[in-house]
Amino acid sequence: MHIPDGYLSPSTCVTMYALASAGWYSAIKRTKRLLATRTIPLIAMFAAFSFVVMMFNLPLPGGTTGHAVGVTIAAIVLGPAGAIVSISIALFLQALFFGDGGITTFGANCVNMAIVGSLVAFAAYRLIARSSSSPSRRVFAAGVAGYFAINVSALLTAFEFGIQPLLFHDAHGTPLYAPYGLQIAIPAMMVGHLTVAGFAEAFLSAGMLSFFQRTERALLDKGPISAASTVVSPDINRLWLALGLLTLLTPLGVLATGTAWGEWRPSELAARMDAGSSHASIPSGIAKLSGIWTAPFPAYAPPFVRSPVFGYLLSASFVVGILLLSSLLIKSVAGRRDSRDLVS
């Protein structure tokens, strides 16, 4: 679901950035008063968790790959505003350092996965779980919410792909950006998510909620983190340790061969076209915009590392380390500020 540079027209990108900006503004406005010492590490941890989860590629029908996002459990614990911030951070780091998703399309990717994904996940969970204290009902609600959230995100992505050749083409009808229309984009994107990736998000969401119910009830008993919540004091060190262990397993994501549908580099798209596509050449917009940003570690493969498996692990560890250190730094600064406020 990570749309690369060049697959959306500039006007589409501007529109999606405008929508994303509205979502970010609302989310930050709601969370800035919650950026207390106890909340910052949770936002950073869920950003790191989402980043790591998205590295576990799964084989999908048709020879492509997909992944879970981790947006549902973030929305359940942090609320939709906190989840929007967390998932957006993960998507930004993916685009900036690894070229997973474009810079011009970052707004669209955030609208699809971070903003809409968080809102759908939270609404579905609350609708199904209601105010029930039944652990099994909560787990079921999390699973269903995860399935719906990732499939709605996938449908939006497919729609954005599919309208490009309809709206943006040259005088001869040749697509300028994403070359596949709605009749191709929607089935190609949705089959894999309805049958595999959706269930991966469902199992992840249900499993994480079950885990938190057994080990970190403080995260769940008061509902989503909010200004009205009592102080939540999860064992954040234990959560970071668990995330570190999960990071060690990320090389498993290399085992899934193929590329996610619609995330092809120009050379990969050219190969697909040569293999029988009805389009004669790479769309000019993709050729022009695909190189607008060169990620330092493209495709999670640092150029100074020969082993793809180790490079993948190093990439995951690098981002988890950045987010952990950032959370500790911000926590320290916030703690000193709060101490000065109390003294004054």
Phi, psi and omega per residue, in radians:
M1 nan 0.042 3.123
H2 -1.453 1.820 -3.108
I3 -1.326 2.165 3.139
P4 -1.370 2.938 3.038
D5 -1.081 2.450 3.071
G6 1.676 -0.279 -3.108
Y7 -1.497 -0.270 3.059
L8 -2.095 2.506 3.134
S9 -1.165 2.738 3.093
P10 -0.966 -0.701 -3.139
S11 -1.155 -0.648 3.075
T12 -1.131 -0.736 3.129
C13 -1.081 -0.748 3.127
V14 -1.098 -0.766 3.121
T15 -1.055 -0.781 -3.112
M16 -1.210 -0.603 3.054
Y17 -1.130 -0.653 3.110
A18 -1.122 -0.770 3.101
L19 -1.126 -0.746 3.133
A20 -1.109 -0.701 -3.134
S21 -1.072 -0.684 3.082
A22 -1.103 -0.730 3.109
G23 -1.157 -0.745 3.121
W24 -1.118 -0.734 -3.122
Y25 -1.067 -0.813 -3.140
S26 -1.114 -0.747 -3.111
A27 -1.146 -0.781 -3.122
I28 -1.180 -0.661 3.113
K29 -1.067 -0.667 -3.135
R30 -1.335 -0.487 -3.050
T31 -1.728 -0.307 -3.030
K32 -1.093 -0.540 3.088
R33 -1.344 -0.182 3.120
L34 -1.735 0.002 -3.086
L35 -1.312 0.984 3.077
A36 -1.555 3.042 -3.080
T37 -0.967 -0.626 -3.067
R38 -1.372 -0.361 -3.019
T39 -1.642 -0.643 -3.083
I40 -0.968 -0.851 3.141
P41 -1.068 -0.542 3.134
L42 -1.218 -0.736 3.100
I43 -1.089 -0.778 3.121
A44 -1.133 -0.703 -3.103
M45 -1.160 -0.723 3.125
F46 -1.234 -0.512 3.017
A47 -1.123 -0.781 3.116
A48 -1.145 -0.697 3.128
F49 -1.083 -0.789 3.123
S50 -1.090 -0.749 3.130
F51 -1.026 -0.829 -3.109
V52 -1.149 -0.756 -3.122
V53 -1.048 -0.685 -3.110
M54 -1.237 -0.157 3.081
M55 -1.477 -0.203 3.111
F56 -1.507 1.498 -3.121
N57 -1.248 2.474 3.137
L58 -2.085 2.408 3.084
P59 -1.215 2.337 3.141
L60 -2.034 2.812 3.081
P61 -0.982 2.455 3.139
G62 1.622 0.069 3.093
G63 1.448 0.219 3.092
T64 -1.751 -3.082 3.123
T65 -2.286 2.850 3.093
G66 -2.643 -3.063 -3.112
H67 -2.842 2.830 2.955
A68 -1.365 2.991 -3.106
V69 -2.062 -0.577 -3.086
G70 1.464 0.208 -3.078
V71 -1.277 -0.521 -3.024
T72 -1.217 -0.835 -3.131
I73 -1.169 -0.555 3.074
A74 -1.132 -0.726 -3.138
A75 -1.180 -0.635 -3.138
I76 -1.155 -0.744 -3.076
V77 -1.443 -0.826 -3.043
L78 -1.611 -0.226 -2.971
G79 1.448 2.877 -3.070
P80 -1.078 -0.626 -3.121
A81 -1.139 -0.847 3.124
G82 -1.113 -0.649 3.131
A83 -1.166 -0.695 3.105
I84 -1.016 -0.781 3.133
V85 -1.119 -0.823 -3.090
S86 -1.089 -0.889 -3.080
I87 -1.182 -0.601 3.091
S88 -1.111 -0.681 3.088
I89 -1.078 -0.793 3.137
A90 -1.058 -0.777 -3.136
L91 -1.146 -0.638 3.121
F92 -1.125 -0.777 3.140
L93 -1.142 -0.643 3.096
Q94 -1.082 -0.802 -3.108
A95 -1.221 -0.740 -3.040
L96 -1.193 -0.844 -3.018
F97 -1.642 -0.498 -2.954
F98 -2.141 -0.027 3.139
G99 1.131 0.410 3.105
D100 -1.622 1.638 -2.932
G101 1.657 2.544 -3.043
G102 -1.548 2.912 3.036
I103 -1.347 -0.754 3.115
T104 -1.193 -0.495 -3.101
T105 -1.755 0.176 -3.133
F106 -1.036 -0.694 3.120
G107 -1.073 -0.749 3.127
A108 -1.130 -0.761 3.140
N109 -1.097 -0.636 3.109
C110 -1.241 -0.697 3.085
V111 -1.034 -0.802 -3.055
N112 -1.184 -0.917 -3.005
M113 -1.646 -0.790 -3.049
A114 -1.393 -0.871 -3.005
I115 -1.458 -1.067 3.129
V116 -1.126 -0.724 3.125
G117 -1.007 -0.773 -3.138
S118 -1.150 -0.773 -3.103
L119 -1.153 -0.750 3.132
V120 -1.159 -0.771 -3.133
A121 -1.062 -0.819 -3.099
F122 -1.150 -0.777 -3.123
A123 -1.122 -0.772 -3.131
A124 -1.133 -0.725 3.132
Y125 -1.099 -0.829 -3.121
R126 -1.147 -0.628 3.138
L127 -1.135 -0.718 -3.081
I128 -1.454 -0.772 -3.095
A129 -1.336 -0.543 -3.056
R130 0.902 -2.306 3.112
S131 -1.842 0.373 -3.079
S132 -1.111 2.453 3.060
S133 -1.712 0.055 3.138
S134 -1.249 2.058 3.138
P135 -1.019 -0.696 -3.099
S136 -1.173 -0.647 3.112
R137 -1.181 -0.678 3.100
R138 -1.107 -0.745 3.136
V139 -1.106 -0.767 3.103
F140 -1.073 -0.761 -3.138
A141 -1.090 -0.698 3.128
A142 -1.112 -0.736 3.132
G143 -1.102 -0.822 3.134
V144 -1.116 -0.734 3.133
A145 -1.072 -0.709 3.112
G146 -1.097 -0.741 -3.139
Y147 -1.096 -0.784 -3.133
F148 -1.187 -0.749 -3.048
A149 -1.066 -0.845 -3.066
I150 -1.243 -0.530 3.118
N151 -1.314 -0.596 3.035
V152 -1.145 -0.715 3.094
S153 -1.072 -0.756 3.129
A154 -1.119 -0.678 3.140
L155 -1.132 -0.723 3.090
L156 -1.086 -0.757 3.121
T157 -1.063 -0.790 3.131
A158 -1.075 -0.689 3.128
F159 -1.120 -0.741 3.136
E160 -1.121 -0.695 3.023
F161 -1.075 -0.872 -2.951
G162 -1.179 -0.476 -3.114
I163 -1.448 -0.203 -3.079
Q164 -1.076 -0.926 -3.132
P165 -1.164 -0.399 3.112
L166 -1.270 -0.677 -3.046
L167 -1.710 -0.457 -2.993
F168 -2.266 1.759 3.135
H169 -2.647 2.853 3.138
D170 -1.480 -3.017 -3.068
A171 -1.127 -0.379 3.136
H172 -1.649 0.053 -3.141
G173 1.486 0.131 3.129
T174 -1.333 2.217 -3.129
P175 -1.055 2.490 3.126
L176 -1.652 -0.380 -3.078
Y177 -2.275 -2.239 3.127
A178 -0.958 2.220 -2.962
P179 -1.557 -0.138 -3.024
Y180 -1.832 2.229 -3.095
G181 -1.322 -3.125 -3.091
L182 -1.036 -0.622 -3.088
Q183 -1.167 -0.335 3.077
I184 -1.802 -0.785 -3.024
A185 -1.103 -0.776 -3.082
I186 -1.160 -0.886 3.099
P187 -1.083 -0.721 -3.098
A188 -1.093 -0.690 -3.135
M189 -1.367 -0.716 -2.960
M190 -1.405 -0.568 -3.112
V191 -1.003 -0.847 -3.124
G192 -1.167 -0.624 -3.115
H193 -1.372 -0.620 3.110
L194 -1.221 -0.519 -3.034
T195 -1.751 -0.459 -3.054
V196 -2.268 -1.103 -3.021
A197 -1.081 -0.640 3.112
G198 -1.082 -0.709 3.120
F199 -1.253 -0.540 3.071
A200 -1.106 -0.779 3.092
E201 -1.144 -0.646 3.121
A202 -1.112 -0.846 -3.137
F203 -1.149 -0.687 3.105
L204 -1.085 -0.813 -3.096
S205 -1.132 -0.814 3.138
A206 -1.135 -0.744 -3.130
G207 -1.123 -0.739 3.139
M208 -1.178 -0.685 3.114
L209 -1.133 -0.725 3.088
S210 -1.066 -0.717 3.110
F211 -1.082 -0.804 -3.136
F212 -1.158 -0.603 3.119
Q213 -1.130 -0.532 -3.139
R214 -1.498 -0.564 -2.970
T215 -2.024 -0.489 -3.052
E216 -2.385 1.067 -3.115
R217 -1.070 -0.420 3.136
A218 -1.057 -0.454 3.128
L219 -1.310 -0.310 -2.978
L220 -2.053 -0.499 -2.992
D221 -1.083 -0.559 -3.123
K222 -1.726 0.179 -3.095
G223 1.358 -2.905 -3.107
P224 -1.030 2.610 3.067
I225 -1.000 2.217 -3.137
S226 -2.638 3.004 -3.134
A227 -1.105 -0.444 -3.109
A228 -1.538 -0.127 -3.094
S229 -1.227 2.579 2.973
T230 -1.275 2.932 -3.078
V231 -1.049 2.169 3.092
V232 -1.708 2.233 -3.078
S233 -2.272 1.154 3.093
P234 -1.203 2.796 3.059
D235 -1.361 1.482 -3.029
I236 -1.125 -0.553 3.120
N237 -1.122 -0.681 3.121
R238 -1.176 -0.634 3.111
L239 -1.172 -0.730 3.094
W240 -1.129 -0.651 3.103
L241 -1.114 -0.767 3.103
A242 -1.072 -0.688 3.113
L243 -1.159 -0.641 3.090
G244 -1.091 -0.707 3.098
L245 -1.151 -0.678 3.085
L246 -1.120 -0.636 3.129
T247 -1.061 -0.628 -3.140
L248 -1.101 -0.347 -3.124
L249 -1.622 -0.062 -3.066
T250 -1.023 -0.508 3.092
P251 -0.992 -0.296 3.054
L252 -1.074 -0.453 3.136
G253 -1.160 -0.343 3.128
V254 -1.291 -0.361 -3.062
L255 -1.171 -0.509 -3.140
A256 -1.317 2.023 -3.114
T257 -1.492 2.772 3.130
G258 1.717 3.046 -3.119
T259 -2.111 2.557 3.085
A260 -1.036 2.484 -3.101
W261 -1.052 2.278 3.098
G262 1.462 0.050 -3.135
E263 -1.930 0.467 -3.058
W264 -1.334 2.471 2.917
R265 -1.237 2.817 -3.114
P266 -0.913 -0.709 -3.141
S267 -1.132 -0.650 3.119
E268 -1.223 -0.680 3.103
L269 -1.143 -0.674 3.109
A270 -1.080 -0.683 3.121
A271 -1.127 -0.681 3.112
R272 -1.136 -0.709 3.140
M273 -1.178 -0.691 3.111
D274 -1.136 -0.448 -3.103
A275 -1.421 0.018 3.046
G276 2.375 0.176 3.095
S277 -1.163 2.672 3.137
S278 -1.363 -0.138 -3.117
H279 -1.660 2.403 -2.974
A280 -1.415 -0.496 -3.055
S281 -2.610 2.916 3.095
I282 -1.116 2.294 3.109
P283 -0.939 2.459 -3.049
S284 -1.089 -0.586 3.130
G285 -1.131 -0.689 3.105
I286 -1.170 -0.761 3.131
A287 -1.066 -0.626 -3.076
K288 -1.409 -0.729 -2.991
L289 -1.668 -0.251 -3.065
S290 -1.104 -0.421 -3.137
G291 -1.780 0.321 -3.081
I292 -1.163 -0.472 3.091
W293 -2.410 2.268 3.085
T294 -1.843 1.903 -3.127
A295 -1.212 2.469 -3.131
P296 -1.148 -0.515 -3.132
F297 -2.219 1.174 -3.031
P298 -1.045 2.432 3.091
A299 1.005 0.564 3.103
Y300 0.999 0.604 -3.118
A301 -2.267 1.457 3.109
P302 -0.938 2.298 -3.052
P303 -1.093 -0.379 -3.124
F304 -1.545 0.049 3.127
V305 -1.989 2.164 -3.090
R306 -1.410 -0.590 -3.084
S307 -1.436 2.094 3.092
P308 -1.053 -0.634 -3.119
V309 -1.159 -0.820 3.138
F310 -1.179 -0.658 3.099
G311 -1.072 -0.694 3.118
Y312 -1.118 -0.802 3.118
L313 -1.120 -0.724 3.137
L314 -1.109 -0.684 3.122
S315 -1.091 -0.805 3.121
A316 -1.098 -0.785 -3.121
S317 -1.120 -0.638 3.132
F318 -1.045 -0.829 -3.107
V319 -1.242 -0.748 3.102
V320 -1.046 -0.705 3.107
G321 -1.115 -0.749 3.110
I322 -1.024 -0.824 -3.087
L323 -1.208 -0.651 3.107
L324 -1.141 -0.842 3.141
L325 -1.127 -0.671 3.117
S326 -1.111 -0.730 -3.139
S327 -1.141 -0.675 3.124
L328 -1.163 -0.703 3.136
L329 -1.149 -0.835 -3.133
I330 -1.133 -0.681 3.108
K331 -1.067 -0.723 3.140
S332 -1.150 -0.780 3.129
V333 -1.120 -0.749 3.132
A334 -1.137 -0.663 3.132
G335 -1.107 -0.738 3.122
R336 -1.160 -0.659 3.124
R337 -1.127 -0.758 3.130
D338 -1.121 -0.632 3.140
S339 -1.149 -0.731 3.099
R340 -1.099 -0.677 3.134
D341 -1.117 -0.660 3.132
L342 -1.195 -0.667 3.131
V343 -1.164 -0.739 -3.135
S344 -1.249 nan nan
